[in-house]
């Protein structure tokens, strides 16, 4: 590919016409799309988690390549982010580009501007990113966001506790996991939990309990919603070869809540325990399930803790892995006065070199397939990068409401006010009501 195809062509009238080949060849390695006129613009970009110093080198380089375009990044604390964003969008003062979580897409779809045919081709987009990205951000054949990373659930464990219990390697299957939890749990003479084997079983004090339970359901084989996204089906049975019915969602819910059931051998957690992350940091639990984004927290608050990360346990009888993805992507507001220019910025940020620069600076797992092998050997991020290839999620018409329904479902089983079958049937009906309101 000759470099002349990346040159900026300046129109006589002062309107600058760019050949988008540069961004897309670097992104996809394919022929360029048609030319598109881009006007001078200063883009506003909102995000959370990432500090300004992560974005500043990238926005400076963006301006150096396209001298008539610039981007100003603003970080907003996660506790305030969505409220401030929605208020700004409602007032017509929102940013051109903002970050959304992958589970927000159904709620935000009408607020987003999809990529035009000249920005990014959906087929090439699918080739560049891990599969979950296309599942989440391609809607009716149109692209609605570009991710910079991909995070997945993994198993965090206290190395000293596993060694003292005679466990040579962290559990790779759920069968091994159950045995290890029993070995790692410590109780006093009255049966009170002194040290948990795993921070798991409840909702109110387990970080991302919704994600953990969703993963268990999908690993068991549950279809979370119908293909037309009109009804929740995570409570539905599966037909087995034996002509018997198997309820994968119910099985997953029971498996999860058994860790908080005093009548079960794997009882290791309850609502009196500290929040799961705090419990891991202070040595009150031997294991927890979480995302790579908690790594900086562990390093800063527990610098002397001996810990490591292992891949998420899997079903032993399945010959492929299923993992759970949760990540953020850049999206373009439908109220932006500079939509093509904004999508030029997204295409630029998604280029291989820029995506790598972002991953290196932010210490986040990559979302591009061609960067997975580069990050594979990273002792802390490699597991998450590899798991991105098998990451899944599910369509949540209102992620906030659905997470509350799942929490209620879990806690009702833990309290004993509902059986697992009744609780999951109720939750499925409530999620279906939400879906039919849309």
N, C-alpha and C positions, 0 to 999 in steps of 0.2 A: 504494500500500500504506500503510495507516494505521499510526501508531506504536503504537497500543494493542495490536496483535498481538504486540509484542515485550515486553510487560510480564511480570514475574514474579508468579506467583500463589502466595501463601503459604497452605498448608493449615492448618486449625485444629489438627490433631494435631501440628504442628511439622514434618511432612514436606513439603518444598518441591516443588511441581509447576511445571515450566517448560514453556512453550510453545516448542517448538524452532523455531518459525517464524523468529525473528530470525536465527539462524545460517544456516538453509537458504535464506531469501529472499535474504540477502546473498550466499550462495554460488551459488545457482542461479536466483534470480529467478522462483520458482514458488510454487504454493500450499503451505502448511505441512503436515507430516505430522501424525498424531495426537499428542495430548499424552502425555507420559511422566513418571513420577515420578522425580525425582533427589534423592538424599539428600545432606546435607552431606558433603564429602570433601576431603581434601588429597591430590592426586595426585603421584606421583613420576615424573619424566620423565628418561630417560637418552638421551644423544646423544654424538656425536663431531664433530670439526671445528669446530662452532659454539661460540664463547665464551659465557659466561653473560650478558654485557652485550647480546648479540643477543636472547636470549630474555626477559630481565628486563622490558623494557617491555611485551612481549606478555602475559606471565603476570600482570603487575600489572593490565593492562587487562581480562584475563579475570576476575580476582577482582572488579574494580570492577563489571563487568556482572552477574556471578553471585556475590553476596557470600558464599554458603554453599559456594562451590567455590574451590579454589586449586590451583596447580601449582608444584612446585619442580623446577627443571631442574638436572641435573648433567652436566658434560662429562667424558668419559673419553678419554684418549689412544687413537688408533686402534690402536696397537700392542698395547694391553691390552684394548680394548673388548669384542671378542667373547668372549674367555676369561672376563673378569669377568662379562659378561652371562650366559653359559651356566652358570657356577658359581652365580650368584645365583638363576637360574631353577630349577636343579636342587635348590637348598636351600630353595625356597619363599620366597625373600626378594627376588625380582626386582621391578623397577619396574612401575608400572601401564602406562606408555607408554614405548616405546623405539624408537629409529631402527633400521631395517634397510635394507640395500642392495636394490635391485630384484632382483638375482640371488640373494638369499637366500630368496626367498619359498618355493620348493619345500622347502628344508631346514627352514624355520621354521613351515611352515603349521600343524602340529599344536600349536605353542606360541602361536598367535595366536587372538584372539577377533574374529570378523568383526563388522561393523556390523549392528545390528538394523534391522528395517524402519522403525523410527521415527527412526533416526539419519541415514542418507544413502541416497537412492534410487539404485540402480546406473545407471539410465537417465540421470538428471540428472548423476551423477558422470561418465559418459562425455562428456556435453556440456560439462562445465566444464573438464576437463583434456585435454592432448594425448593422442593415441591410444595411445601406448605405455603410459601409466599404467594404462588399463583392461586392456590386454593382460597386464600384469604383476600387478596387484593385485585384479582381479576373478576369482575362482575359483569355478566352479559357481554363478555368479550372485550371489556374496557378495563384499563389499568387505573387504579385509584390510589396507589401509593408505592413508594420505593423504600425498602428496608435498608438499614445500615448494619444491622446485626441480627442474630437469631439466638435466643436463649432457650434452654431446655431444662427440665427437672433432672436432677442427679442426686446421688446418695453421698451426703457428707458424713464422715465418721471420725471418731476419736481413736487415733492409732494406739494410744496407750491402753485404752479400755479393751479394744479387740485383742491386743497382744496378751493382756493379763487373763482374758477369758479363753485363751488358747485358740483363737480364731486367726488363722494364717492369712487369709485373704477375705476381703469384704464379699458379701453375698452377691452372686450373679443372678440367681433365680429367687422367686418368692418362697419356694420350699426351703432353700438355704436361709433366706431372710427370717422366716418364722423360727427356725432352730436357733439362729444367732440372737434374736430378740430375747428368747428365754434365757440364754447363757449370759446376756449382758444386763438383764434387769436385776436390780438389788432392792430388797424389801427389809424393813425392820421386823422386830419380833411381833409387832401388832399387824403386820401385813401392809403397812404404809410404804408407798414407793419412795425409796431413797435415791435411786438412780434409774431413770427410764432406759429401756433398750432402744426405743425409737419415739420421737415426738410425733405421734400419729394416733388418730382415733376419735378426736373431737373436732369441732369447728372453731370455737371461740378463741382458743389459744394455740392453734396450729396455723402458721403462716402458709397461705395459698392451699388450704385444705380443699377448696373447690377444684383446683388444678390436679391435685393428687388423686382425688376421687374420680375425676373425669378420665384421667389416664388409666386408672384401674378398670373402669368400665370399658374403655376402648380396648385395652389389652385382653379383657375377657371376651371381646367380640361384640360388644353392644354397639348398635347403630343409634347415635344420639338423637337424630332427627330424620324425618323422611326426606327423600331426594328433592322434593319440591319445597322443602323448608316450611311446610305448613303444619307439622305436628311433631311433638316430642315423642321419641320412641325408646328412650333409654330404660324404660321399665318393661319393654316387650320381650317375649320369649323367643328363643331360637329353636328350630327343629333339629334334633340330633338324628344320627343314623339309626338309633335304637327306637325311633318313633316317640321318644320322650321329649318333653319340653324343658329347656334349660333357660334360666333367667340370668343373663350375664350381668345386668345392672344391679339386680338384687344381690347376686353373689359378691359383686365388688363392694357394695355398701356394707354387707355383713362382714366381709374381710376387713374393711377399714375400721368399722366401729368395734370389732372384737378386741382391738388393742386397748379400748377403754371400757371393756366389760369385765368386772371382777370375777365372773364365773368362768372365764376362759383362761386357758393355760398361758396365752400370750398377753394377758393383762399387764400393761406397762405404763399406761398414761391415763390421766383424768383431768377434769376441769380445774383441779386445784394446782396443777403444775404451772410453772411460769410459762410465758409465751415461748414458743418453740425455739426461736432464734436465741433468746436470752438463756434458755435452758442449755443449749448447746455451747454457748460462749462460756458459761460458768461451770460446765462439766456435769450438769444435772441430767443430761441425756447422752447416750453413747452415739446416737445417729439422728440425723434429720434429713428430710428431703427438701431441696430448695434449688434456686437458680444461681448462676454464676455471679449475679449482681450482689449477692451477700458476701462475696469474697473480700472486698475492701473493708467491710464492716468487721469481719472476723480478724483480719490483719491489724486493724487499728484498735479494736477493743479487747482482743485476746491474743497479743503478740507471742505469748509463750505456749499457747495451746498447740498440742501435737495433733494435727488433723490432716485429712486428705479427702479427695473426691473420687468416687467410683461411678461407673455407669449405672443407670437406673436398672434395678432388677427387672427381669422379664419372665414371661410364661415359659416354663421349661419345654413344653410340648410343641411350641411354635418355632418354625425355622426362620423367622424374620423378627426384627425388633420393632416395637412401637413405643415412641417417646412423645412427650408433650411439649409443644412450643409456645412461648409467650415472648413477644418482642414488639418493638416500636418502629414505625416507618414515617418517612416524610410524605406529606400529602399537600395538595394545592387547594386552597379555599375557592369555593364557587363564587365568592364575592371579590376575588382578587381582580384588580384592574390590569394585571400583568400575567395572565395565565400561561401564555406560551413562554414567556421569560422565566416564570417560576418552574415550569417543567424542564426548561433548559438547565436550571440549577439542579433539579432532581437527577436528570440524566448525568450531569457532571459528577455529582456526589456518588452515583452508583458505579462509575467507572472503576475498573479493577484496582488501579493504583491508588485512587482516592479512597475506595472502600478499605483497602489494606491500611492506608495511613490512618483512617478513622479507627479501625480495629486496634492498631498498635497504640494509638494515643489513648483511647478509651478503655483498653483492656477488656473488650467485649468479644464474644464469639462471632464469627463471620456468618453472613447469609448467602454469600456467593459460593457456588459449587467449586469454582476454580481456586478458591482460597482455603478450602477445608484442609487440603494436604499440607499447606504451609503452616497452619495452626495446629495440625494433628499432634506434633511433638511437644507442644506446650504443656508443662506439667499440670497447670491449673485450668487452662482453657481448652486443651485438646479434646477432652471427653465431650464437652458441650458442642464443640465444632463438629465432631463426628456424628453425634446424636442428631444434629440438625437435619441430616440426610433422611432420617426416619421419623422426623417430628410430625405430629398431627395436632389438630385442634378441632373445634366444632362450632357451627353457626349458632351464635347467641344473639337473638334479636335485641335483647337488652341485658348486657353482661352484668350490670349492677344488680338489677332485680333478680336475675337468675342465680347469682352468687348468694343472695340472701335466701332464696328458696332452698338451695342446696345446704346452706348452713342450718336452716330450720329442720330439714330432712335429717341431717346427721344428728343434731342435738335431740330430736324427738326419739331416735333409736337409742341413743346413749341414756336418756332419761328413762326409757322403758315405756313411754306413753304411746309409742307406735311400734308395730313390727316392721322389719325391713321392707317387707312386701307392701304393707299399707303406706309406709312413709314414701317410698319411691313412686308408687302409683299416684299419690296425692301431688308430689312434686311435678311429675310428668303432666298431670292435668293442668296445673298452674302455669307451667311453661308453655303449654299449648295455647292457653288463653292469651298469654302475652304475644305469641306468634300470630294469632288470628286477629289481634288488634292492629297489626301493622298492615 
